[in-house]
Each structure stands twice: as structure tokens, then as C-alpha cells.
Amino acid sequence: MQVGRVSICRLMNFKRIRLYRIAILCCIAVLIVALVHASDAKPGVSPDSAWELLQAGNSRFVAGRLAHPDQTVVRRKEVAQGQHPFALVLTCADSRVSPELYFDQGLGDLFVVRNAGNVIDDHVIGSMEYGVERLHGLLIVVVGHEKCGAVSATVSGAEAPGHIRSVVESIAPAFEKSKSQPGDKVDNAVRANAQQTADILKQAEPILKESQSAGHLSIVAARYDLGTGRVEILK
């Protein structure tokens, strides 16, 4: 009987040890997941401070004092393992408009989508959702720009050939909304178009709208001045 009791005790102790090991492994796994998520965003960056980072970079660009951050060989090798951009930018495909330059950011800092006229469709919304849901971007900036060719084509009312028509049709509601305003019709439409796109993104369900409601995401519209290089938030 004594031998049997010893065997039972040994078996129970063995089971306890296994449970302890499993518990320790679970704790380690939880810690690893937490560390991975913690590294998904730039340290100390929130939706509010993300714009401050971009604004500081833009000020350097305007002044001609670029810092060229995150553009080293070390950084290139680092982001080869994965990307964690802190902000998303939707802007025009115009060759004079490059977010990484006018925001003075580097590799892996911005998730950028560009098309003529910074217009919106399901593919663009899906790209923004990916940047928020999978890459944990904190801010979306829709940047229109001075003298935008796509907006100018819309304002002119001329026949748009081929698939350019789809771009003009996307911008048309913004032009209709702004055409009675005083001032330059193209620039008014540029502003209205950027705001229109931002408003659509704000209402995009479920990912973008829910992320905003939870305080994890901000979406703003802006305008880039070709001459000065300044990016201003549109109210």
C-alpha cells in the first residue's frame, strides 16, 4: 500500500510540474504577443502626435533643413523584416507631390496611396483599411495640391478621354459643391475634393469608422502648396 501511495504522489507531482510548465509557456507567449504589438507603432506616437511629427517634418522641408530620418542602411535592413508606418497618406500621383519628401520621413514611416486627383474607390478604402487594421497606422492624411491637373480637367468641363473620365466623375461632386465660392475655382475644388475624400473615409465601415470611435485613428484633409512646400490642414 505504501508503494502505491508513493507512486500516486509521484504521478500527482509530475502532473503539477507539467501544469506549471504549461502555465509558464502561456505567460511567455502572452508577453511575446504584447511586445510585438507594442513595436507596431512608433514609440510615443498617438493619433494626435502623429500629425505633429508630420508637421515638424514639413517645416524642415519648407525651410530647406531636411533631416532625412530613417534612411540609413541599418533602417533599410530593419524594415526588410516588417513595416510599422505611423501614418497613412492618400495623395495625388503628380510628380511634384511626394509625401516622403514634403513630410521629411524615411523608410517604413509612411504608408502611401497615390492616384490622379487623390480620388476614392473601394481599392483605396481597402488599402487604407489594411494600413490601419494590419499595420496599425494612427493617422490618415488626404492631401490635395495646388494646380492639380485632375481637378483642373474637371473644372474645365472638357471631354475626358478613356478612363480619365472616371477620375473626373469622382471629383465632379466636389467641384459642384465649391463652384459658387469666391476665389480660384480650381483651388476651391482642390480643397473640396480633399475634404470630400476624407469625409468618405471617415464614414467607411467597419474598420475606419470603428477605429476613429475607439480613439485609435484620426482622418484629416490637407492641401499642399507647390511653391512654398507647405502642407496645411483643411478645416
SULDA-V950148 format. One record per residue. N is the residue number from 0. RES is the residue in one small letter. PHI is phi in whole degrees, -180 to 180 (none if undefined). PSI is psi in radians with two decimals (none if undefined). OMEGA is omega in whole degrees, 0 to 359 (NA if undefined). Layout:
BEGIN
N:RES:PHI:PSI:OMEGA + N:RES:PHI:PSI:OMEGA
END
This chain:
BEGIN
0:m:none:-0.72:180 + 1:q:-61:-0.72:179 + 2:v:-63:-0.69:180 + 3:g:-64:-0.72:179 + 4:r:-65:-0.72:178 + 5:v:-61:-0.73:180 + 6:s:-64:-0.73:180 + 7:i:-65:-0.73:179 + 8:c:-62:-0.76:178 + 9:r:-61:-0.72:180 + 10:l:-64:-0.73:180 + 11:m:-67:-0.70:178 + 12:n:-64:-0.67:178 + 13:f:-62:-0.74:180 + 14:k:-66:-0.70:178 + 15:r:-62:-0.76:180 + 16:i:-60:-0.73:179 + 17:r:-63:-0.74:179 + 18:l:-64:-0.72:178 + 19:y:-61:-0.74:180 + 20:r:-63:-0.74:179 + 21:i:-63:-0.74:180 + 22:a:-62:-0.73:179 + 23:i:-64:-0.74:179 + 24:l:-64:-0.67:178 + 25:c:-64:-0.74:179 + 26:c:-63:-0.73:179 + 27:i:-64:-0.71:180 + 28:a:-63:-0.76:179 + 29:v:-62:-0.72:179 + 30:l:-63:-0.74:180 + 31:i:-63:-0.79:179 + 32:v:-60:-0.75:180 + 33:a:-62:-0.72:180 + 34:l:-66:-0.68:179 + 35:v:-62:-0.80:180 + 36:h:-67:-0.60:179 + 37:a:-65:-0.51:181 + 38:s:-86:-0.09:183 + 39:d:-69:-0.49:181 + 40:a:-111:2.70:177 + 41:k:-64:2.32:184 + 42:p:-53:2.26:176 + 43:g:77:0.12:183 + 44:v:-98:2.32:176 + 45:s:-123:2.98:177 + 46:p:-55:-0.64:181 + 47:d:-72:-0.77:184 + 48:s:-78:-0.28:178 + 49:a:-61:-0.74:178 + 50:w:-66:-0.62:179 + 51:e:-62:-0.67:177 + 52:l:-64:-0.77:180 + 53:l:-67:-0.70:179 + 54:q:-64:-0.70:178 + 55:a:-64:-0.72:178 + 56:g:-65:-0.69:179 + 57:n:-66:-0.65:177 + 58:s:-63:-0.68:177 + 59:r:-65:-0.70:180 + 60:f:-64:-0.81:180 + 61:v:-61:-0.70:182 + 62:a:-82:-0.13:182 + 63:g:74:0.45:180 + 64:r:-118:1.07:184 + 65:l:-68:2.44:179 + 66:a:-95:-0.33:182 + 67:h:48:0.96:183 + 68:p:-71:2.75:174 + 69:d:54:0.72:179 + 70:q:-126:0.40:181 + 71:t:-88:2.96:175 + 72:v:-63:-0.68:179 + 73:v:-61:-0.78:179 + 74:r:-64:-0.71:179 + 75:r:-60:-0.74:178 + 76:k:-69:-0.60:180 + 77:e:-64:-0.86:183 + 78:v:-76:-0.21:174 + 79:a:-64:-0.38:180 + 80:q:-86:-0.25:180 + 81:g:161:2.72:182 + 82:q:-115:2.50:178 + 83:h:-139:1.12:181 + 84:p:-65:2.47:180 + 85:f:-90:-0.28:181 + 86:a:-141:2.67:178 + 87:l:-116:2.44:180 + 88:v:-128:2.22:171 + 89:l:-110:2.06:183 + 90:t:-146:-3.13:184 + 91:c:-77:2.75:178 + 92:a:-82:-0.02:179 + 93:d:-49:2.36:185 + 94:s:-67:-0.27:181 + 95:r:-93:0.02:188 + 96:v:-123:1.69:182 + 97:s:-125:1.90:185 + 98:p:-58:-0.68:181 + 99:e:-63:-0.51:179 + 100:l:-82:-0.95:186 + 101:y:-75:-0.22:171 + 102:f:-103:0.03:179 + 103:d:47:1.03:178 + 104:q:-119:2.99:186 + 105:g:-123:-2.82:182 + 106:l:-62:2.24:176 + 107:g:82:0.01:182 + 108:d:-86:-0.63:184 + 109:l:-123:2.47:173 + 110:f:-106:1.93:192 + 111:v:-114:2.33:173 + 112:v:-121:2.24:182 + 113:r:-130:2.41:171 + 114:n:-155:2.85:181 + 115:a:-59:2.12:177 + 116:g:82:0.14:183 + 117:n:39:0.95:182 + 118:v:-91:2.95:187 + 119:i:-115:2.48:169 + 120:d:-155:-3.08:183 + 121:d:-63:-0.61:180 + 122:h:-65:-0.70:179 + 123:v:-68:-0.78:179 + 124:i:-61:-0.75:178 + 125:g:-61:-0.69:178 + 126:s:-65:-0.74:178 + 127:m:-65:-0.69:178 + 128:e:-62:-0.72:178 + 129:y:-61:-0.77:181 + 130:g:-64:-0.51:180 + 131:v:-88:-0.86:186 + 132:e:-72:-0.81:186 + 133:r:-95:-0.58:184 + 134:l:-104:-0.10:175 + 135:h:63:0.66:173 + 136:g:-64:2.52:187 + 137:l:-104:-0.30:186 + 138:l:-145:2.38:171 + 139:i:-115:2.18:176 + 140:v:-116:2.10:175 + 141:v:-95:1.99:186 + 142:v:-112:1.91:168 + 143:g:-85:2.99:181 + 144:h:-146:2.72:179 + 145:e:-54:2.44:175 + 146:k:56:0.70:179 + 147:c:-65:2.19:182 + 148:g:-65:-0.67:180 + 149:a:-66:-0.69:178 + 150:v:-69:-0.73:179 + 151:s:-60:-0.71:179 + 152:a:-63:-0.64:178 + 153:t:-68:-0.79:181 + 154:v:-65:-0.62:182 + 155:s:-65:-0.51:180 + 156:g:79:0.07:180 + 157:a:-71:2.73:179 + 158:e:-66:2.23:180 + 159:a:-97:2.12:183 + 160:p:-78:2.74:174 + 161:g:54:-2.49:183 + 162:h:-79:-0.07:174 + 163:i:-60:-0.48:180 + 164:r:-57:-0.63:182 + 165:s:-66:-0.58:178 + 166:v:-68:-0.81:180 + 167:v:-61:-0.73:180 + 168:e:-65:-0.56:178 + 169:s:-71:-0.60:182 + 170:i:-83:-0.43:186 + 171:a:-51:-0.78:180 + 172:p:-60:-0.62:178 + 173:a:-68:-0.70:178 + 174:f:-66:-0.73:178 + 175:e:-60:-0.66:182 + 176:k:-71:-0.54:187 + 177:s:-105:-0.18:191 + 178:k:-66:-0.36:179 + 179:s:-89:-0.04:180 + 180:q:-76:2.61:178 + 181:p:-71:2.72:178 + 182:g:103:-2.91:183 + 183:d:-70:2.12:185 + 184:k:-65:-0.66:180 + 185:v:-67:-0.81:182 + 186:d:-67:-0.66:175 + 187:n:-61:-0.71:180 + 188:a:-70:-0.61:176 + 189:v:-59:-0.82:180 + 190:r:-65:-0.80:181 + 191:a:-65:-0.63:180 + 192:n:-68:-0.74:178 + 193:a:-63:-0.73:179 + 194:q:-68:-0.67:178 + 195:q:-61:-0.80:179 + 196:t:-63:-0.75:179 + 197:a:-62:-0.70:180 + 198:d:-64:-0.67:178 + 199:i:-65:-0.73:179 + 200:l:-65:-0.63:180 + 201:k:-63:-0.51:182 + 202:q:-97:-0.02:183 + 203:a:-69:2.12:181 + 204:e:-108:2.65:0 + 205:p:-94:-0.43:195 + 206:i:-66:-0.93:186 + 207:l:-69:-0.76:181 + 208:k:-65:-0.74:180 + 209:e:-68:-0.65:179 + 210:s:-65:-0.65:176 + 211:q:-66:-0.80:181 + 212:s:-60:-0.60:181 + 213:a:-81:-0.09:180 + 214:g:82:0.25:182 + 215:h:-94:-0.12:188 + 216:l:-149:2.47:170 + 217:s:-122:2.52:178 + 218:i:-128:2.18:182 + 219:v:-135:2.76:175 + 220:a:-107:2.58:182 + 221:a:-147:2.94:178 + 222:r:-132:2.36:179 + 223:y:-103:2.26:178 + 224:d:-95:2.09:184 + 225:l:-63:-0.64:184 + 226:g:-76:-0.82:184 + 227:t:-90:-0.41:184 + 228:g:83:0.06:184 + 229:r:-81:2.41:174 + 230:v:-108:2.14:180 + 231:e:-115:2.46:175 + 232:i:-73:2.39:178 + 233:l:-94:2.26:181 + 234:k:-92:none:NA
END
